[in-house]
Amino acid sequence: MSGQNGDRGNYRSSLENYMRAFDKLPPAARRALADAVVGNWATQPLLTRYRRGDAAYSTGDEIASTIRRWDQRELAERERQRALAIGPYKGNAPDNPVKTSAPARRKR
């Protein structure tokens, strides 16, 4: 079935909808979102799970803990990508490096 993504909802992403969901979250979750290092976490899925009584999202402190964990994972992934990008650029290097020494002269 197209358009279905498991247990998550299909939400319209507009600033107005994000802010409406943000305002309905518990205060601890709102503080965690406001203080998050990564500033683009979607609020509607958090609110939906909170309203449904999901065990990991039943209080504002649990949601805040989840947001901090997401931040840590995202920062670790960014650091991993940054570490991979450091070093000499190998994109134009030949697969088999060409010998730089002059060829030896043949003996006659």
C-alpha positions as CSV (number, residue, x, y, z in Angstrom):
1,M,0.0,0.0,0.0
2,S,1.4,3.3,-0.9
3,G,1.5,6.2,1.6
4,Q,1.7,4.0,4.7
5,N,4.7,4.0,6.9
6,G,4.0,1.6,9.7
7,D,2.8,3.0,13.0
8,R,3.6,6.7,12.2
9,G,1.0,9.1,10.8
10,N,1.0,11.0,7.6
11,Y,1.1,14.6,8.7
12,R,0.9,17.9,6.9
13,S,4.1,19.7,7.5
14,S,3.5,23.4,7.9
15,L,4.9,25.8,10.4
16,E,1.4,26.4,11.8
17,N,0.8,22.7,12.3
18,Y,4.2,22.2,14.0
19,M,3.6,25.1,16.4
20,R,0.0,23.8,17.2
21,A,1.4,20.4,18.1
22,F,4.3,22.0,20.0
23,D,1.8,24.0,22.1
24,K,-0.1,20.8,23.1
25,L,3.0,18.9,24.3
26,P,3.8,18.8,28.0
27,P,6.1,21.6,29.3
28,A,9.2,19.4,29.8
29,A,8.9,18.2,26.2
30,R,8.6,21.8,24.9
31,R,11.7,22.8,26.9
32,A,13.6,19.8,25.5
33,L,12.6,20.7,21.9
34,A,13.5,24.4,22.5
35,D,16.9,23.5,23.9
36,A,17.6,20.7,21.3
37,V,20.9,21.0,19.5
38,V,19.2,19.7,16.3
39,G,16.5,22.2,15.7
40,N,14.2,20.4,13.2
41,W,12.5,17.6,15.2
42,A,8.9,17.1,14.0
43,T,6.5,17.7,16.9
44,Q,3.3,16.0,15.5
45,P,4.6,12.4,15.8
46,L,5.6,13.1,19.4
47,L,2.2,14.5,20.2
48,T,0.4,11.6,18.6
49,R,2.4,9.0,20.6
50,Y,1.8,11.1,23.8
51,R,-1.9,11.2,23.2
52,R,-2.1,7.5,22.4
53,G,-0.4,6.7,25.7
54,D,2.7,5.0,24.2
55,A,4.9,3.8,27.1
56,A,8.0,5.7,26.0
57,Y,6.0,8.9,25.5
58,S,3.6,8.9,28.5
59,T,5.2,11.9,30.3
60,G,6.9,15.1,29.3
61,D,10.2,13.9,31.0
62,E,10.1,10.7,28.9
63,I,9.6,12.7,25.7
64,A,12.5,15.0,26.7
65,S,14.7,12.0,27.3
66,T,13.8,10.7,23.9
67,I,14.6,14.1,22.3
68,R,18.0,14.2,24.0
69,R,18.7,10.7,22.8
70,W,17.8,11.7,19.2
71,D,20.1,14.7,19.5
72,Q,23.0,12.5,20.7
73,R,22.5,10.1,17.8
74,E,22.2,12.8,15.2
75,L,25.4,14.6,16.5
76,A,27.2,11.2,16.5
77,E,26.2,10.6,12.9
78,R,27.2,14.1,11.9
79,E,30.6,13.6,13.6
80,R,31.0,10.3,11.8
81,Q,30.3,11.9,8.4
82,R,32.7,14.8,9.2
83,A,35.4,12.3,10.1
84,L,34.9,10.5,6.8
85,A,35.2,13.8,4.9
86,I,38.6,14.8,6.4
87,G,41.7,13.7,4.5
88,P,43.1,14.0,1.0
89,Y,40.5,14.1,-1.7
90,K,40.7,10.7,-3.6
91,G,38.0,11.3,-6.1
92,N,40.4,11.9,-9.1
93,A,43.2,9.6,-8.0
94,P,43.7,6.7,-10.5
95,D,43.0,3.2,-9.2
96,N,46.5,2.0,-9.9
97,P,49.0,4.7,-9.2
98,V,51.5,5.4,-12.0
99,K,55.1,4.9,-11.3
100,T,56.9,8.3,-11.0
101,S,60.4,7.0,-11.5
102,A,62.0,7.1,-15.0
103,P,62.0,3.8,-16.8
104,A,65.3,2.0,-16.9
105,R,67.2,2.0,-20.2
106,R,67.5,-1.3,-22.0
107,K,71.0,-2.8,-22.3
108,R,72.1,-3.6,-25.8
